[in-house]
Amino acid sequence: MKNSVKVQRAIANITQAQLAEKIGVSRQTINAIEAGKYVPSTVLALKIAKLFEKSVNDIFELESTD
Amino acid sequence: MKTNYLFPNSFKKSSGILFVISLLGIILIPIINKDGNVIQLQSNVFALLYDEGIKTRSMSWIKDDIFPELIGIILILSGLVFAFSKEKMEDEMISKIRVESLVWATYINYAVLLFCIIFIYGLSFFSVMVYNMFTLILFFIIRFHWMLYKNDKIYNHEE
């Protein structure tokens, strides 16, 4: 799964740590999501989307391998 | 918030210390305290089953050295609490690592046991069974914390 969390974060001008704190996960988790190494749960994806005032589909995208 | 059957993070440190001490105990005491000549805690205990000579008897109060039992209980309880207390920041990625480690530890534990069943015979196998009581939790603890450490190293820098 691809995602644009890093881009959205840059637009919103917040750090990984700030994003992590706002949605209640560790900074490592945000880092792993941005690196494409961890696929967040639906709840977490929704929380991230809500924070950036986007829909989940705008931030997360299926890949051909999924 | 869903329940996850974990202990609070505040239990982690003290149970970890207890676990290491009792683990060293279970390994070193049979060497130091052979035949109970250094420490003995003779006590009356209720036995569901016990030996009298070569006969197995049941349901009676007997006198026994409870020191090994005490260490075993402390080891298991502290191990369980240490293995299953929350991390400082317990989130879903940690949960995933926890579950993966538990699967991995179960496989390794039984792989080791299978190896021992095939290659260890007689009374020596008795010590295999003794250690096998604790190895599942030990393998889990080692693997879980190793993965947390690796995870921390890879992802703990801001990009």
gemmi code that builds the backbone of each chain (N, CA, C; Angstrom):
import gemmi

chains = {
    "A": [
        ("MET", (0.831, -1.194, 0.000), (0.000, 0.000, 0.000), (0.874, 1.257, 0.000)),
        ("LYS", (0.555, 2.164, -0.879), (1.278, 3.441, -0.933), (0.539, 4.461, -0.066)),
        ("ASN", (1.269, 5.439, 0.422), (0.576, 6.508, 1.144), (1.333, 7.818, 1.000)),
        ("SER", (0.599, 8.893, 1.231), (1.208, 10.223, 1.085), (1.248, 10.948, 2.429)),
        ("VAL", (1.431, 10.173, 3.483), (1.455, 10.766, 4.827), (2.565, 11.808, 4.937)),
        ("LYS", (3.730, 11.455, 4.378), (4.879, 12.361, 4.476), (4.587, 13.708, 3.790)),
        ("VAL", (3.948, 13.611, 2.616), (3.602, 14.817, 1.861), (2.580, 15.649, 2.638)),
        ("GLN", (1.543, 14.946, 3.128), (0.487, 15.640, 3.886), (1.067, 16.322, 5.127)),
        ("ARG", (2.015, 15.621, 5.728), (2.649, 16.149, 6.933), (3.451, 17.409, 6.592)),
        ("ALA", (4.110, 17.380, 5.434), (4.887, 18.543, 4.997), (3.961, 19.728, 4.716)),
        ("ILE", (2.810, 19.437, 4.079), (1.834, 20.494, 3.790), (1.307, 21.097, 5.095)),
        ("ALA", (0.978, 20.215, 6.038), (0.445, 20.681, 7.328), (1.542, 21.260, 8.212)),
        ("ASN", (2.803, 21.049, 7.783), (3.971, 21.538, 8.518), (4.028, 21.039, 9.964)),
        ("ILE", (3.882, 19.742, 10.131), (4.077, 19.157, 11.463), (5.123, 18.044, 11.381)),
        ("THR", (5.778, 17.792, 12.514), (6.820, 16.759, 12.546), (6.182, 15.385, 12.772)),
        ("GLN", (6.988, 14.346, 12.579), (6.512, 12.977, 12.849), (6.058, 12.858, 14.302)),
        ("ALA", (6.847, 13.461, 15.188), (6.534, 13.373, 16.622), (5.187, 14.024, 16.933)),
        ("GLN", (4.941, 15.173, 16.308), (3.672, 15.879, 16.546), (2.490, 15.074, 16.014)),
        ("LEU", (2.656, 14.517, 14.806), (1.598, 13.693, 14.223), (1.334, 12.473, 15.113)),
        ("ALA", (2.420, 11.846, 15.559), (2.314, 10.666, 16.415), (1.522, 10.979, 17.682)),
        ("GLU", (1.855, 12.123, 18.271), (1.189, 12.502, 19.515), (-0.301, 12.768, 19.298)),
        ("LYS", (-0.613, 13.435, 18.185), (-2.015, 13.779, 17.904), (-2.890, 12.540, 17.698)),
        ("ILE", (-2.331, 11.482, 17.118), (-3.168, 10.302, 16.870), (-2.882, 9.147, 17.828)),
        ("GLY", (-1.984, 9.409, 18.790), (-1.788, 8.440, 19.865), (-0.995, 7.195, 19.508)),
        ("VAL", (0.037, 7.375, 18.688), (0.952, 6.253, 18.411), (2.384, 6.735, 18.644)),
        ("SER", (3.340, 5.811, 18.504), (4.732, 6.212, 18.690), (5.267, 6.815, 17.396)),
        ("ARG", (6.344, 7.580, 17.522), (6.972, 8.197, 16.355), (7.490, 7.130, 15.399)),
        ("GLN", (7.964, 6.015, 15.985), (8.468, 4.917, 15.155), (7.387, 4.396, 14.213)),
        ("THR", (6.143, 4.367, 14.714), (5.032, 3.867, 13.898), (4.794, 4.784, 12.697)),
        ("ILE", (4.794, 6.105, 12.949), (4.618, 7.065, 11.848), (5.738, 6.902, 10.828)),
        ("ASN", (6.953, 6.775, 11.340), (8.118, 6.599, 10.474), (7.980, 5.335, 9.622)),
        ("ALA", (7.542, 4.246, 10.262), (7.376, 2.975, 9.542), (6.264, 3.067, 8.500)),
        ("ILE", (5.198, 3.794, 8.826), (4.094, 3.975, 7.861), (4.607, 4.756, 6.649)),
        ("GLU", (5.320, 5.855, 6.921), (5.840, 6.684, 5.826), (6.813, 5.906, 4.960)),
        ("ALA", (7.564, 5.004, 5.586), (8.542, 4.198, 4.838), (7.862, 3.048, 4.097)),
        ("GLY", (6.555, 2.908, 4.306), (5.820, 1.843, 3.639), (6.068, 0.470, 4.249)),
        ("LYS", (6.624, 0.457, 5.479), (6.943, -0.820, 6.119), (5.822, -1.299, 7.028)),
        ("TYR", (4.938, -0.414, 7.393), (3.828, -0.813, 8.251), (2.522, -0.290, 7.676)),
        ("VAL", (1.551, -1.188, 7.540), (0.230, -0.807, 7.051), (-0.666, -0.536, 8.253)),
        ("PRO", (-1.118, 0.704, 8.414), (-1.924, 1.012, 9.599), (-3.305, 0.363, 9.545)),
        ("SER", (-3.902, 0.208, 10.714), (-5.269, -0.317, 10.771), (-6.233, 0.711, 10.192)),
        ("THR", (-7.446, 0.293, 9.921), (-8.449, 1.209, 9.377), (-8.670, 2.389, 10.316)),
        ("VAL", (-8.729, 2.091, 11.613), (-8.949, 3.147, 12.603), (-7.843, 4.192, 12.528)),
        ("LEU", (-6.603, 3.717, 12.465), (-5.470, 4.638, 12.430), (-5.455, 5.439, 11.122)),
        ("ALA", (-5.768, 4.763, 10.022), (-5.827, 5.437, 8.715), (-6.888, 6.541, 8.742)),
        ("LEU", (-8.037, 6.219, 9.353), (-9.115, 7.204, 9.457), (-8.702, 8.387, 10.324)),
        ("LYS", (-7.974, 8.088, 11.391), (-7.502, 9.159, 12.279), (-6.545, 10.097, 11.546)),
        ("ILE", (-5.638, 9.490, 10.773), (-4.666, 10.292, 10.013), (-5.400, 11.164, 8.985)),
        ("ALA", (-6.346, 10.549, 8.265), (-7.108, 11.275, 7.247), (-7.893, 12.427, 7.866)),
        ("LYS", (-8.496, 12.148, 9.015), (-9.307, 13.168, 9.694), (-8.445, 14.361, 10.106)),
        ("LEU", (-7.252, 14.037, 10.597), (-6.338, 15.088, 11.042), (-5.948, 16.007, 9.883)),
        ("PHE", (-5.719, 15.412, 8.719), (-5.332, 16.209, 7.544), (-6.551, 16.718, 6.779)),
        ("GLU", (-7.740, 16.453, 7.298), (-9.002, 16.854, 6.664), (-9.087, 16.381, 5.215)),
        ("LYS", (-8.730, 15.106, 5.037), (-8.807, 14.473, 3.715), (-9.623, 13.191, 3.871)),
        ("SER", (-9.931, 12.548, 2.760), (-10.532, 11.225, 2.882), (-9.392, 10.209, 2.852)),
        ("VAL", (-9.649, 9.023, 3.390), (-8.614, 7.986, 3.467), (-8.037, 7.692, 2.079)),
        ("ASN", (-8.921, 7.708, 1.067), (-8.484, 7.416, -0.299), (-7.493, 8.438, -0.846)),
        ("ASP", (-7.550, 9.655, -0.324), (-6.616, 10.681, -0.794), (-5.207, 10.435, -0.270)),
        ("ILE", (-5.126, 9.714, 0.842), (-3.821, 9.524, 1.483), (-3.272, 8.116, 1.251)),
        ("PHE", (-4.167, 7.126, 1.288), (-3.722, 5.743, 1.125), (-4.222, 5.176, -0.204)),
        ("GLU", (-3.354, 4.412, -0.833), (-3.663, 3.918, -2.165), (-3.195, 2.475, -2.312)),
        ("LEU", (-4.042, 1.623, -2.878), (-3.654, 0.227, -3.094), (-2.575, 0.123, -4.158)),
        ("GLU", (-1.706, -0.856, -3.990), (-0.714, -1.140, -5.030), (-1.105, -2.425, -5.735)),
        ("SER", (-0.463, -2.696, -6.864), (-0.816, -3.907, -7.612), (-0.505, -5.181, -6.828)),
        ("THR", (0.455, -5.088, -5.904), (0.828, -6.278, -5.130), (-0.148, -6.568, -3.984)),
        ("ASP", (-1.006, -5.609, -3.648), (-1.923, -5.800, -2.513), (-3.069, -6.756, -2.850)),
    ],
    "B": [
        ("MET", (-11.773, 1.860, 23.480), (-10.481, 1.148, 23.394), (-10.698, -0.335, 23.639)),
        ("LYS", (-10.097, -1.159, 22.820), (-10.273, -2.597, 23.009), (-9.370, -3.142, 24.128)),
        ("THR", (-9.840, -4.212, 24.727), (-9.017, -4.823, 25.775), (-7.882, -5.597, 25.115)),
        ("ASN", (-6.734, -5.589, 25.759), (-5.628, -6.356, 25.190), (-4.977, -7.294, 26.199)),
        ("TYR", (-5.568, -7.406, 27.386), (-5.074, -8.341, 28.408), (-3.605, -8.118, 28.752)),
        ("LEU", (-3.192, -6.873, 28.831), (-1.803, -6.592, 29.181), (-1.719, -5.891, 30.527)),
        ("PHE", (-0.564, -6.061, 31.177), (-0.342, -5.389, 32.456), (0.124, -3.962, 32.203)),
        ("PRO", (-0.057, -3.061, 33.207), (0.407, -1.681, 33.018), (1.927, -1.617, 32.853)),
        ("ASN", (2.369, -0.578, 32.182), (3.802, -0.406, 31.915), (4.628, -0.289, 33.203)),
        ("SER", (3.974, 0.208, 34.279), (4.705, 0.410, 35.532), (5.201, -0.909, 36.136)),
        ("PHE", (4.617, -2.033, 35.707), (5.038, -3.341, 36.225), (6.296, -3.852, 35.548)),
        ("LYS", (6.622, -3.249, 34.409), (7.630, -3.836, 33.530), (9.015, -3.947, 34.179)),
        ("LYS", (9.462, -2.845, 34.766), (10.826, -2.804, 35.280), (11.034, -3.798, 36.427)),
        ("SER", (10.146, -3.738, 37.429), (10.333, -4.592, 38.600), (10.210, -6.073, 38.242)),
        ("SER", (9.249, -6.395, 37.360), (9.090, -7.800, 36.981), (10.280, -8.270, 36.160)),
        ("GLY", (10.863, -7.370, 35.370), (12.045, -7.708, 34.576), (13.222, -8.067, 35.461)),
        ("ILE", (13.417, -7.257, 36.507), (14.517, -7.520, 37.452), (14.305, -8.870, 38.143)),
        ("LEU", (13.067, -9.095, 38.618), (12.729, -10.362, 39.273), (12.955, -11.551, 38.340)),
        ("PHE", (12.565, -11.362, 37.080), (12.681, -12.444, 36.093), (14.141, -12.824, 35.878)),
        ("VAL", (15.004, -11.818, 35.716), (16.428, -12.095, 35.492), (17.029, -12.800, 36.707)),
        ("ILE", (16.686, -12.304, 37.913), (17.218, -12.917, 39.141), (16.771, -14.373, 39.255)),
        ("SER", (15.466, -14.619, 39.031), (14.972, -15.993, 39.196), (15.467, -16.904, 38.075)),
        ("LEU", (15.712, -16.307, 36.888), (16.263, -17.100, 35.781), (17.688, -17.551, 36.116)),
        ("LEU", (18.478, -16.596, 36.653), (19.827, -16.955, 37.097), (19.725, -18.005, 38.193)),
        ("GLY", (18.731, -17.820, 39.084), (18.511, -18.762, 40.181), (18.274, -20.170, 39.691)),
        ("ILE", (17.362, -20.294, 38.718), (16.984, -21.633, 38.250), (18.153, -22.320, 37.543)),
        ("ILE", (19.054, -21.517, 36.952), (20.219, -22.095, 36.270), (21.342, -22.415, 37.266)),
        ("LEU", (21.594, -21.457, 38.193), (22.758, -21.597, 39.080), (22.495, -22.460, 40.317)),
        ("ILE", (21.262, -22.409, 40.827), (21.006, -23.086, 42.099), (21.230, -24.602, 42.063)),
        ("PRO", (20.833, -25.288, 40.990), (21.126, -26.730, 40.961), (22.630, -27.016, 41.040)),
        ("ILE", (23.468, -26.052, 40.594), (24.919, -26.242, 40.646), (25.448, -25.932, 42.047)),
        ("ILE", (25.022, -24.767, 42.589), (25.520, -24.334, 43.901), (24.886, -25.154, 45.030)),
        ("ASN", (23.586, -25.331, 44.913), (22.798, -25.900, 46.021), (22.492, -27.381, 45.768)),
        ("LYS", (23.486, -28.120, 45.366), (23.256, -29.537, 45.060), (22.756, -30.273, 46.296)),
        ("ASP", (21.719, -31.047, 46.128), (21.094, -31.806, 47.224), (20.607, -30.909, 48.362)),
        ("GLY", (20.404, -29.652, 48.083), (19.857, -28.753, 49.099), (20.749, -28.552, 50.294)),
        ("ASN", (22.079, -28.567, 50.107), (22.964, -28.434, 51.267), (23.279, -26.992, 51.633)),
        ("VAL", (22.870, -26.024, 50.801), (23.086, -24.616, 51.153), (21.777, -23.984, 51.638)),
        ("ILE", (20.743, -24.075, 50.795), (19.453, -23.508, 51.184), (18.396, -24.613, 51.186)),
        ("GLN", (17.680, -24.704, 52.275), (16.542, -25.637, 52.319), (15.382, -24.941, 53.002)),
        ("LEU", (14.230, -25.017, 52.414), (13.045, -24.441, 53.053), (12.039, -25.562, 53.310)),
        ("GLN", (12.325, -26.364, 54.306), (11.417, -27.466, 54.627), (10.070, -26.903, 55.068)),
        ("SER", (9.032, -27.427, 54.477), (7.724, -26.868, 54.802), (6.651, -27.934, 54.586)),
        ("ASN", (5.534, -27.792, 55.297), (4.412, -28.700, 55.081), (3.616, -28.231, 53.878)),
        ("VAL", (3.453, -29.116, 52.919), (2.678, -28.751, 51.734), (1.625, -29.809, 51.455)),
        ("PHE", (0.543, -29.368, 50.823), (-0.491, -30.324, 50.445), (-0.166, -30.865, 49.055)),
        ("ALA", (-0.084, -32.197, 48.943), (0.276, -32.802, 47.664), (-0.903, -33.560, 47.078)),
        ("LEU", (-1.247, -33.225, 45.843), (-2.257, -34.020, 45.121), (-1.665, -35.381, 44.778)),
        ("LEU", (-0.421, -35.356, 44.331), (0.319, -36.593, 44.034), (1.725, -36.459, 44.603)),
        ("TYR", (2.251, -37.540, 45.147), (3.645, -37.522, 45.600), (4.187, -38.940, 45.639)),
        ("ASP", (5.527, -39.006, 45.758), (6.161, -40.327, 45.772), (6.469, -40.767, 47.197)),
        ("GLU", (6.269, -42.052, 47.452), (6.753, -42.625, 48.710), (7.503, -43.873, 48.299)),
        ("GLY", (8.823, -43.760, 48.288), (9.623, -44.847, 47.713), (9.356, -44.922, 46.227)),
        ("ILE", (8.911, -46.080, 45.767), (8.600, -46.185, 44.335), (7.101, -46.058, 44.070)),
        ("LYS", (6.337, -45.955, 45.174), (4.885, -45.865, 45.008), (4.441, -44.413, 44.843)),
        ("THR", (3.425, -44.194, 44.056), (2.827, -42.868, 43.930), (1.588, -42.816, 44.797)),
        ("ARG", (1.565, -41.825, 45.695), (0.400, -41.673, 46.562), (-0.273, -40.338, 46.281)),
        ("SER", (-1.455, -40.176, 46.864), (-2.171, -38.935, 46.574), (-2.837, -38.346, 47.804)),
        ("MET", (-3.180, -37.069, 47.699), (-3.993, -36.353, 48.683), (-3.481, -36.473, 50.117)),
        ("SER", (-2.368, -35.805, 50.375), (-1.882, -35.843, 51.744), (-0.978, -34.648, 52.014)),
        ("TRP", (-0.815, -34.332, 53.321), (0.147, -33.307, 53.695), (1.512, -33.956, 53.795)),
        ("ILE", (2.502, -33.375, 53.145), (3.857, -33.929, 53.225), (4.844, -32.821, 53.571)),
        ("LYS", (6.058, -33.225, 53.961), (7.117, -32.254, 54.235), (8.068, -32.257, 53.048)),
        ("ASP", (8.362, -31.063, 52.538), (9.231, -31.007, 51.363), (10.013, -29.704, 51.344)),
        ("ASP", (11.138, -29.714, 50.635), (11.921, -28.499, 50.426), (11.235, -27.680, 49.338)),
        ("ILE", (10.642, -26.556, 49.725), (9.846, -25.796, 48.746), (10.664, -24.739, 48.008)),
        ("PHE", (11.975, -24.691, 48.213), (12.811, -23.673, 47.568), (12.710, -23.719, 46.031)),
        ("PRO", (12.843, -24.902, 45.410), (12.723, -24.959, 43.949), (11.335, -24.521, 43.451)),
        ("GLU", (10.299, -24.904, 44.212), (8.935, -24.504, 43.838), (8.804, -22.988, 43.852)),
        ("LEU", (9.378, -22.395, 44.913), (9.291, -20.940, 45.082), (9.939, -20.215, 43.900)),
        ("ILE", (11.124, -20.677, 43.515), (11.819, -20.044, 42.383), (11.026, -20.226, 41.095)),
        ("GLY", (10.485, -21.429, 40.908), (9.682, -21.703, 39.711), (8.481, -20.780, 39.615)),
        ("ILE", (7.788, -20.587, 40.745), (6.601, -19.721, 40.765), (6.988, -18.279, 40.459)),
        ("ILE", (8.063, -17.807, 41.117), (8.507, -16.424, 40.887), (8.912, -16.238, 39.422)),
        ("LEU", (9.617, -17.229, 38.884), (10.077, -17.154, 37.489), (8.896, -17.057, 36.517)),
        ("ILE", (7.919, -17.907, 36.712), (6.773, -17.913, 35.797), (5.962, -16.623, 35.920)),
        ("LEU", (5.662, -16.224, 37.169), (4.838, -15.024, 37.350), (5.559, -13.770, 36.856)),
        ("SER", (6.832, -13.617, 37.235), (7.547, -12.420, 36.799), (7.745, -12.444, 35.281)),
        ("GLY", (7.958, -13.627, 34.728), (8.112, -13.766, 33.281), (6.858, -13.361, 32.549)),
        ("LEU", (5.716, -13.835, 33.047), (4.433, -13.491, 32.412), (4.179, -11.988, 32.461)),
        ("VAL", (4.386, -11.413, 33.650), (4.120, -9.975, 33.801), (5.079, -9.168, 32.928)),
        ("PHE", (6.368, -9.557, 32.933), (7.364, -8.829, 32.137), (7.052, -8.942, 30.643)),
        ("ALA", (6.706, -10.157, 30.211), (6.442, -10.381, 28.791), (5.190, -9.641, 28.341)),
        ("PHE", (4.200, -9.581, 29.222), (2.919, -9.029, 28.805), (2.533, -7.758, 29.551)),
        ("SER", (3.533, -6.909, 29.856), (3.149, -5.570, 30.314), (3.351, -4.619, 29.142)),
        ("LYS", (2.544, -3.582, 29.173), (2.538, -2.640, 28.052), (3.873, -1.941, 27.901)),
        ("GLU", (4.199, -1.588, 26.689), (5.345, -0.723, 26.435), (4.932, 0.701, 26.790)),
        ("LYS", (5.939, 1.596, 26.882), (5.645, 2.988, 27.230), (4.625, 3.571, 26.282)),
        ("MET", (4.821, 3.299, 24.991), (3.867, 3.780, 23.995), (3.314, 2.550, 23.287)),
        ("GLU", (2.323, 1.935, 23.890), (1.767, 0.704, 23.333), (0.789, 1.069, 22.216)),
        ("ASP", (1.200, 0.869, 20.970), (0.293, 1.145, 19.858), (0.136, -0.098, 18.996)),
        ("GLU", (-0.543, 0.049, 17.875), (-0.870, -1.153, 17.092), (0.344, -1.810, 16.442)),
        ("MET", (1.386, -1.029, 16.166), (2.571, -1.652, 15.578), (3.272, -2.529, 16.619)),
        ("ILE", (3.303, -2.049, 17.866), (3.870, -2.852, 18.959), (3.059, -4.143, 19.112)),
        ("SER", (1.734, -4.029, 19.050), (0.868, -5.217, 19.153), (1.204, -6.227, 18.070)),
        ("LYS", (1.464, -5.721, 16.869), (1.796, -6.600, 15.757), (3.120, -7.324, 16.030)),
        ("ILE", (4.101, -6.560, 16.498), (5.401, -7.161, 16.814), (5.229, -8.207, 17.917)),
        ("ARG", (4.355, -7.900, 18.891), (4.095, -8.810, 20.002), (3.528, -10.132, 19.490)),
        ("VAL", (2.525, -10.042, 18.646), (1.888, -11.260, 18.119), (2.867, -12.068, 17.272)),
        ("GLU", (3.603, -11.376, 16.393), (4.584, -12.075, 15.553), (5.625, -12.791, 16.402)),
        ("SER", (6.064, -12.115, 17.470), (7.079, -12.705, 18.337), (6.549, -13.941, 19.045)),
        ("LEU", (5.272, -13.885, 19.413), (4.663, -15.018, 20.113), (4.584, -16.237, 19.187)),
        ("VAL", (4.213, -16.016, 17.937), (4.173, -17.104, 16.949), (5.581, -17.673, 16.757)),
        ("TRP", (6.519, -16.770, 16.561), (7.909, -17.164, 16.334), (8.434, -17.964, 17.530)),
        ("ALA", (8.185, -17.455, 18.742), (8.690, -18.117, 19.954), (8.089, -19.514, 20.110)),
        ("THR", (6.813, -19.663, 19.758), (6.167, -20.978, 19.865), (6.808, -21.964, 18.892)),
        ("TYR", (7.047, -21.521, 17.672), (7.721, -22.385, 16.691), (9.107, -22.808, 17.187)),
        ("ILE", (9.895, -21.815, 17.616), (11.270, -22.108, 18.054), (11.253, -23.043, 19.258)),
        ("ASN", (10.357, -22.759, 20.207), (10.278, -23.573, 21.415), (10.032, -25.040, 21.070)),
        ("TYR", (9.080, -25.283, 20.162), (8.767, -26.666, 19.817), (9.819, -27.261, 18.896)),
        ("ALA", (10.480, -26.438, 18.102), (11.583, -26.942, 17.274), (12.694, -27.467, 18.181)),
        ("VAL", (13.028, -26.670, 19.211), (14.055, -27.088, 20.164), (13.617, -28.358, 20.898)),
        ("LEU", (12.354, -28.389, 21.294), (11.838, -29.561, 22.012), (11.880, -30.813, 21.139)),
        ("LEU", (11.492, -30.669, 19.865), (11.544, -31.804, 18.939), (12.973, -32.316, 18.794)),
        ("PHE", (13.892, -31.369, 18.654), (15.310, -31.732, 18.556), (15.731, -32.538, 19.789)),
        ("CYS", (15.323, -32.065, 20.969), (15.697, -32.739, 22.218), (15.036, -34.118, 22.329)),
        ("ILE", (13.795, -34.226, 21.865), (13.099, -35.518, 21.915), (13.858, -36.547, 21.083)),
        ("ILE", (14.347, -36.085, 19.939), (15.036, -37.016, 19.036), (16.436, -37.374, 19.534)),
        ("PHE", (17.135, -36.396, 20.128), (18.550, -36.626, 20.426), (18.900, -36.778, 21.909)),
        ("ILE", (17.951, -36.534, 22.812), (18.304, -36.649, 24.233), (17.481, -37.762, 24.880)),
        ("TYR", (18.174, -38.681, 25.557), (17.487, -39.848, 26.106), (17.724, -39.995, 27.601)),
        ("GLY", (16.877, -40.786, 28.230), (17.053, -41.141, 29.630), (16.774, -39.989, 30.564)),
        ("LEU", (17.490, -39.992, 31.685), (17.242, -38.997, 32.724), (17.560, -37.579, 32.267)),
        ("SER", (18.502, -37.446, 31.312), (18.850, -36.111, 30.811), (17.631, -35.423, 30.219)),
        ("PHE", (16.702, -36.230, 29.688), (15.513, -35.635, 29.092), (14.631, -34.959, 30.141)),
        ("PHE", (14.783, -35.424, 31.388), (14.040, -34.811, 32.480), (14.409, -33.331, 32.625)),
        ("SER", (15.724, -33.014, 32.515), (16.117, -31.601, 32.622), (15.633, -30.807, 31.427)),
        ("VAL", (15.537, -31.463, 30.259), (14.965, -30.795, 29.088), (13.541, -30.335, 29.412)),
        ("MET", (12.771, -31.236, 30.023), (11.378, -30.887, 30.345), (11.314, -29.767, 31.379)),
        ("VAL", (12.245, -29.812, 32.346), (12.276, -28.749, 33.361), (12.502, -27.399, 32.695)),
        ("TYR", (13.536, -27.319, 31.828), (13.842, -26.045, 31.181), (12.748, -25.640, 30.205)),
        ("ASN", (12.133, -26.642, 29.568), (11.095, -26.336, 28.585), (9.873, -25.644, 29.195)),
        ("MET", (9.731, -25.768, 30.521), (8.621, -25.060, 31.184), (8.776, -23.550, 31.050)),
        ("PHE", (10.029, -23.097, 30.903), (10.264, -21.652, 30.907), (10.724, -21.110, 29.561)),
        ("THR", (11.078, -21.993, 28.635), (11.714, -21.491, 27.416), (10.758, -20.738, 26.497)),
        ("LEU", (9.497, -21.128, 26.473), (8.558, -20.419, 25.598), (8.549, -18.934, 25.928)),
        ("ILE", (8.381, -18.650, 27.217), (8.302, -17.254, 27.640), (9.651, -16.560, 27.439)),
        ("LEU", (10.730, -17.311, 27.654), (12.073, -16.747, 27.490), (12.331, -16.401, 26.025)),
        ("PHE", (12.007, -17.323, 25.120), (12.197, -17.065, 23.690), (11.353, -15.873, 23.251)),
        ("PHE", (10.119, -15.804, 23.773), (9.247, -14.685, 23.425), (9.867, -13.363, 23.873)),
        ("ILE", (10.322, -13.335, 25.118), (10.875, -12.100, 25.673), (12.090, -11.641, 24.859)),
        ("ILE", (12.966, -12.588, 24.545), (14.175, -12.247, 23.784), (13.803, -11.710, 22.395)),
        ("ARG", (12.961, -12.464, 21.699), (12.597, -12.065, 20.340), (11.836, -10.732, 20.316)),
        ("PHE", (10.874, -10.557, 21.211), (10.054, -9.342, 21.254), (10.928, -8.108, 21.485)),
        ("HIS", (11.832, -8.215, 22.466), (12.653, -7.050, 22.783), (13.719, -6.791, 21.724)),
        ("TRP", (14.180, -7.861, 21.097), (15.132, -7.700, 19.987), (14.460, -6.966, 18.834)),
        ("MET", (13.206, -7.328, 18.518), (12.475, -6.677, 17.438), (12.164, -5.223, 17.790)),
        ("LEU", (11.821, -4.976, 19.063), (11.570, -3.597, 19.496), (12.830, -2.757, 19.336)),
        ("TYR", (13.955, -3.367, 19.722), (15.237, -2.659, 19.628), (15.563, -2.334, 18.172)),
        ("LYS", (15.370, -3.333, 17.300), (15.643, -3.147, 15.877), (14.727, -2.081, 15.283)),
        ("ASN", (13.444, -2.182, 15.661), (12.429, -1.246, 15.216), (12.796, 0.184, 15.610)),
        ("ASP", (13.261, 0.299, 16.845), (13.636, 1.593, 17.386), (14.820, 2.166, 16.608)),
        ("LYS", (15.774, 1.300, 16.288), (16.979, 1.735, 15.594), (16.661, 2.209, 14.175)),
        ("ILE", (15.752, 1.461, 13.515), (15.438, 1.788, 12.121), (14.578, 3.046, 12.027)),
        ("TYR", (13.588, 3.132, 12.921), (12.563, 4.160, 12.736), (12.597, 5.311, 13.738)),
        ("ASN", (13.644, 5.357, 14.559), (13.628, 6.388, 15.593), (14.252, 7.714, 15.174)),
        ("HIS", (14.541, 7.857, 13.893), (15.092, 9.146, 13.439), (14.058, 9.842, 12.558)),
        ("GLU", (13.961, 11.119, 12.755), (13.004, 11.909, 11.984), (13.518, 12.092, 10.567)),
        ("GLU", (12.616, 11.827, 9.588), (13.057, 11.994, 8.190), (12.542, 13.310, 7.622)),
    ],
}
model = gemmi.Model(1)
for chain_id, residues in chains.items():
    chain = gemmi.Chain(chain_id)
    for i, (resn, *xyz) in enumerate(residues, 1):
        res = gemmi.Residue()
        res.name, res.seqid = resn, gemmi.SeqId(i, " ")
        for name, pos in zip(("N", "CA", "C"), xyz):
            atom = gemmi.Atom()
            atom.name, atom.element = name, gemmi.Element(name[0])
            atom.pos, atom.b_iso = gemmi.Position(*pos), 0.0
            res.add_atom(atom)
        chain.add_residue(res)
    model.add_chain(chain)
structure = gemmi.Structure()
structure.add_model(model)
structure.setup_entities()
